[in-house]
Amino acid sequence: MTGLRTFAPTVLVAALGTTFGSALVIAPGIVTQAMGAAGLDDLAPVRAILSVVGWLFLGIALYVGAIVTANTCATIIAGQTRTIALQRLIGATGADLRARTARTGLLVGAVGGAVGILVGTGLSALFVTVLRGDGFLPDTSYTLVPWELVLPFVAVVLATWGAFAAGSRRVLSVTPLQALSATVEPSHDDVRSGRARTVWAVLLMAAGALLMALGLVLSPATPAAVLPAALGGFVSFAGIAVGATIVMPPILQLIGRIGSRDPVVLLAGRNAMRAPGRSSRATIGLVIGVTLLVTFAVALGIMQHVVETQMAAMGDGSLPADAVQAQRDFFVQLNAVVSVIVGFSAVIAAVGVVNALALGVLQRRRELGLLRVLGLTAAQVRRMIVTEAVQMVVAAVVTGLVLGTVYGWVGGQTMLGSLGTVVTPVLPPLTVAVVVVGALVLAVVATVAPVRRAMRVSPTEALAVD
């Protein structure tokens, strides 16, 4: 349970987070040194702004990584309940097991962080070499190993440690007899009866909604209203993440009714609802990724629409076509840069989704063997698993699109409300297409390999798996 090989996916998440953080820490120094070599003065404000933006996106990546790691840890431990039960029976306490798991979290974070630092520094050096050779960067020396590199490393290690502690809390608190009796995955009724989780989720979502409402009220007076609104967005989404096992099951149940006349599709929907904890852990990461991409796309779309409207009003419809096209090209480039930066956090979330879906299949070999014994063919079992994954992905995409549109509109309104106009959400069709197609491809890719591996085991051998 405490081996690094078991938690290899979380090592990858920690490495990705640190790689991203390293690049964001190194980039402001490279930009300011390049500007200094070009003879530009007053570089301190530029570096300060870039650093603030970099730490903002790093905070988003750490937030996503922590949730993905906690869900992955919970999924892995949920599949090892028999081992945990035997350890409890021979004298190990829940506190001992949680402490051991937390130490594993520190080790996983340290290994992933070290790998991420090396990869991030190496990639930064490669980009500097290429850009300096092309003449894009001045031919001067650049600092590729600033002292600030220790900050993303420490942040990732602490986030991973905290995620392991959170992910192992419920599973390692079960009694030996409970763990030996069956799986620790909660039923739908157990999920709904978690009062503490429900209270925290409602409080966080209510507090976030109030902060966003405060930002909207203050938006006509100052653009600084975006600060409480942004904080409200983080807090409210934290409530959604905490209450994922409460929020997602009803959505999964609704999506599962589509095409339920087909017995295989019906069985796929029932499987998702039978283990809502596992299904929620698999979907919440994708919800985060979709929400992030859509939020920034909507906010930038609103900003572009408002700027074009203001330019048309000032020019009284007589603006040159090249000026309008230049403005549009600027927003296209800005959207591309922001999408790449935010997309890295979405990649971290996608890794969590792939891992959760794959683990879910591999941990259900006994169940799959029983279905084949009862008469389902291998092709039907494969279709059931892929359908279940697609249902979860569709639920996550729909939820992320709704949340991202709301958050993006609140951000755009609070930033631009001082102009005296009420903005409307602008959802770019290209972003929606990329999100939907990418999510569906992710669902299929995440299940094909583990299903093929599970199908190699004969039904009788699968039933013997403990």
Buried (B, 14 or more C-beta within 10 A) or exposed (E): BEEEEBBBBBBBBBBBBBBBBBBBBBBBBBBBBBBEBEEEEEBEEBBEEBBEBBBEBBBBBBBBBBBBBBBBBBBBBBBBBEEBBEBBEEEBEBEEBBBBBBEBBBBBBBBBBBBBBBBBBEBBBEBBEEBBEEEEBBEEEBEBEBEBBEBBBEBBBBBBBBBBBBBBBBBBEBEBEEBBEEBBBBEBEEBBEBEEBBEBBBEBBEBBBBBBBBBBBBBBEEBBBBBBBBBBBBBBBBBBBBBBBBBBBBBBBEBBEEBEEEEBBBBBBEBBBBBBBBBBBBBBBBBBBBBBBBBBBBBBBBBBBBBBEEEEEEEEEEBEEEEBEEBEEEBEEEBEEBBEBBBBBBBBBBBBBBBBBBBBBBBBBEBBBBBBEEEBEBEBBBBBBBBBBBBBBBBBBBBBBBBBBBBBBBBBBBBBBBBEEEBEBBBBEEBBEBBBEBBBEBBEBBBBEBBEEBBEBEBEEBBEEE
